[in-house]
Structure formats: C-alpha cells, structure tokens
C-alpha cells in the first residue's frame, strides 16, 4: 500500500476510532455528575467475556495507530492500556469499578492525538509510560495472588468449620 493510501485509510480509521471511543467510554452520563461511561463498562459486567470483548474492540486503536505510522513505543503503551483494562476488569466488583474509571479507549485515542500534534514529545512520554509496565504487572499479579490466597483461606476455614464436631 502506498503512503498516500495508508495516510487516507489512517485518517478514515481515526474518525471511526473517535466514534468508537465515544461509544465505548463516553456514551452516557450519570445524572448530576461529570461521570460518563460507555459500552466497555457495561460489557465488564459480564464476567470474563465482557472484558475480553472490550479488549478485542480496543485493539482497533492499535490498527489505526499502525496505519498512521505511530511509533512502536506508543503502540506498546497503547497495548499496555488495553492489557491493564482487560486484566483488572476481570476481578469481580473491583474490576467493574475500574472499568468505569480507567478508559483505555479514551487514553489510546488521546495518545494518537498527542502524537499527531507533537510526535517527539509524545514518543518520549510513552517511553516513560512503558517503563511503568513491569511495575503495573507486578502490582496486578500481587493483587490477584493475595486475593486468591484470601479466598482459599476463607474456603478452607468454611470447609473445616463444616466438618468440625461441636
């Protein structure tokens, strides 16, 4: 594909991404507040499947970024946003609240827009953000591990209590 065609498709994709981002993250407001939410928060209410669907839809931003020639470090940062949203979103209750607050689609669109306006500064900022990826991974896995151990402790306590003779 020649560069002009790639640029044209990228601009069309960017317009579609703006509409998709609005639908996924900002479509409805909570009356009396500035809080907005979209289909991503609603999909997140379906255990497991909802976060996967939201993550798959969010990958469209990566496709648009690739068409526009967004640098790899920014695409990696975008992928990190998607992974964090999908991973934390799987945690019952906490994940649902997280989906309401952390809007990967909006963040990724903002990163593309920032790169289009100031490419060098956006790339440098994404490099710093990517450095935080290992920290985020450790925090997520530590949280899931602690939650799992806690649930196992509760289960064992319940089982042992059910079999004890009073």
C-alpha positions in Angstrom: 0.0 0.0 0.0 1.5 3.4 -1.0 2.0 6.0 1.7 -0.8 8.3 0.5 -3.4 5.5 0.6 -2.1 4.4 4.1 -2.5 8.0 5.3 -6.0 8.2 3.8 -7.0 5.0 5.5 -5.4 6.1 8.7 -7.5 9.4 8.7 -10.7 7.5 8.0 -9.8 5.0 10.7 -9.1 7.9 13.1 -12.6 9.3 12.5 -14.1 5.8 13.1 -12.0 5.4 16.2 -13.3 8.7 17.6 -16.9 7.4 17.2 -16.0 4.0 18.7 -14.2 5.6 21.6 -17.3 7.7 22.4 -19.5 4.7 22.3 -17.2 2.5 24.4 -16.2 5.1 27.0 -18.3 8.2 27.0 -21.8 7.4 25.6 -23.9 8.0 28.7 -23.6 10.2 31.7 -24.5 9.7 35.3 -27.2 12.3 36.1 -26.0 15.1 38.4 -22.3 14.2 37.9 -19.5 14.6 35.3 -19.0 10.9 35.2 -19.5 9.3 31.8 -19.4 5.6 30.8 -20.0 3.5 27.7 -20.4 0.0 26.5 -17.0 -1.0 27.9 -18.2 -0.6 31.5 -21.4 -2.4 30.6 -19.5 -5.3 28.9 -17.4 -5.5 32.0 -20.5 -6.6 34.0 -20.5 -9.9 32.1 -17.9 -12.0 34.0 -14.8 -12.8 31.9 -16.3 -12.5 28.5 -17.2 -8.8 28.7 -13.6 -7.8 29.4 -12.3 -9.9 26.5 -14.8 -8.3 24.1 -13.9 -4.9 25.3 -10.2 -5.7 24.9 -10.7 -7.0 21.3 -12.6 -3.9 20.3 -9.8 -1.7 21.9 -7.3 -3.3 19.6 -8.8 -1.3 16.7 -6.9 1.7 18.1 -3.6 -0.2 17.5 -4.7 -0.8 13.9 -5.4 2.9 13.4 -2.1 3.8 15.0 -0.2 1.4 12.7 -1.9 2.9 9.7 -0.9 6.4 10.8 2.7 5.4 11.5 2.6 5.8 15.3 5.9 4.6 16.7 6.2 1.2 18.2 6.8 2.5 21.7 3.5 4.4 21.6 1.7 1.3 20.3 3.3 -0.7 23.1 2.0 1.8 25.6 -1.5 1.6 24.0 -1.3 -2.2 24.2 -0.4 -1.9 27.9 -3.5 0.2 28.5 -5.6 -2.4 26.8 -4.0 -5.2 28.8 -4.4 -3.4 32.1 -8.1 -2.6 31.3 -8.8 -6.3 30.4 -6.8 -7.8 33.2 -8.1 -5.7 36.1 -11.5 -5.7 34.7 -11.7 -9.5 35.3 -11.6 -9.0 39.1 -15.2 -9.2 40.5 -16.6 -5.9 41.7 -13.2 -4.1 41.7 -12.9 -4.7 38.0 -16.3 -3.3 37.3 -15.5 -0.1 39.2 -12.1 0.0 37.4 -13.8 -0.2 34.0 -16.0 2.7 35.0 -12.9 4.9 35.8 -10.0 3.6 33.6 -10.9 4.2 30.0 -8.3 2.5 27.7 -10.1 3.6 24.5 -10.0 7.3 25.6 -6.4 7.1 26.7 -5.3 5.4 23.5 -7.1 8.0 21.3 -5.5 10.8 23.3 -2.1 9.2 22.8 -2.6 9.1 19.0 -3.9 12.7 19.0 -0.9 13.8 21.1 1.5 12.1 18.8 -0.1 13.7 15.7 0.3 17.1 17.3 3.8 16.7 18.9 5.4 13.5 17.8 8.7 13.8 19.6 7.2 14.7 23.0 4.5 12.0 22.8 7.1 9.4 22.0 9.3 10.4 24.9 6.3 10.4 27.2 5.3 6.9 26.1 8.8 5.6 26.8 8.4 6.7 30.4 5.0 5.1 30.5 6.3 1.8 29.1 8.9 1.8 31.9 6.0 1.6 34.3 4.7 -1.6 32.7 6.7 -4.0 34.8 5.6 -2.3 37.9 1.9 -2.5 36.8 2.3 -6.2 36.0 3.8 -6.9 39.5 1.0 -4.9 41.2 -1.7 -6.7 39.2 -0.3 -10.2 39.8 0.4 -9.4 43.5 -3.2 -8.3 43.9 -4.6 -11.4 42.2 -2.3 -13.6 44.3 -3.3 -12.0 47.6 -7.0 -12.2 46.6 -6.6 -15.9 45.6 -4.9 -16.8 48.9 -7.5 -14.9 50.9 -10.3 -16.7 49.0 -8.6 -20.0 49.6 -8.2 -19.3 53.3 -11.9 -18.4 53.5 -12.8 -21.6 51.7 -10.6 -23.8 53.9 -12.0 -22.1 57.0 -15.5 -22.8 55.8 -14.8 -26.4 54.9 -13.1 -27.1 58.2 -15.9 -25.4 60.1 -18.5 -27.5 58.3 -16.7 -30.8 59.3 -15.9 -29.9 62.9 -17.9 -31.6 65.6 -19.3 -29.2 68.2 
